[in-house]
Amino acid sequence: MELLTQLVEHFEAKHYAFPTQKQSTPLDMLLFLTESNALKQADLVGIIGSSGVVSEVVNGKRSISKGMAIALSQRFSVDAGLFLT
């Protein structure tokens, strides 16, 4: 049984390992969630701020604040830590 466990772990590590070089950023998470929920920038207005603020966040010119992270976590039903560095 122990040998089988080791073989399965080795197989999973080789074929299903997550890349350790690239960590997702808060912006990556926001873009992924908006795309997977078929949302546009305009849909984030009112959740994290004005259209100018949303544009700056989406374009990487402004980081996601704690308040924005909380609002986004409520909107997407995920942990706020995904949006914080």
N, C-alpha and C positions, 0 to 999 in steps of 0.2 A: 504494500500500500504506500509506503514511504517513497519507493522508487517511482511509482506512478505519479505521485504528487510532484516530485522533482521534475519528471519529464514534462508534465503539463505546465508547470511554472516556467520551465525553460522555453517551451514552445510559445507560450503566451508572451514572454519577454521578447522573443525574437520576432514574432509576427504581429503582435498587437501593442507594442510599446508606444507610448506617447513621446513625441520628440521633446527632449529636455532643453534644446537650444532656444526654442521659441516659446516664450511665455505670453499668454494673451494679456493685452493691456485692457484697461477699463473701456477705452474707445473701441477696441476690437469686440468686446462683449456687447457694447451698445449697438454697434453696427450689425452684429450677428442677430441680436434679438429684434431689432427693427426690421431687418430683412426677412427673418423667419416668421414674423408676424404681419408681413406685408404692409408695413407702415412707412410713411414718408417723413421727411423733416417736419413738415407742417403739422403732423400728428403729435409731435413732441412739444409743440408750442403750448404753453399753459401747464405742461408737466414739469419742465425744467427751466422755463423762462420765455422770454420774447423770441421772435424769429431771429433776431440778431444774435442772441445768446446761443440758441440752438445751432445756428450756422457756424458760429465760432467753435462750439464743442465738437460738432460733427467733422469739421475740417481740421481738428487738432490744434487750433489756436488758443483754446481755453480748456483747462482741465475740468473734470467733473467734481463739483464741490460735495461736501457731506449732505447738504440739503437736497441737491440734485440726485445724489445716490439713493437717498431714502425715497424720494418721489419715484425714481425709476424702479426701485425694488418693489414698491407697491404696485406700480403699473404692470410689471412683468411677473410678479409673484416669485421673485428670486431674492437671495440674500444681498443686502446693500454692499457687502464687501466685494462683490464682483466689479463694482464701479469705482472702487478706491484703490490707490496704490500703496 
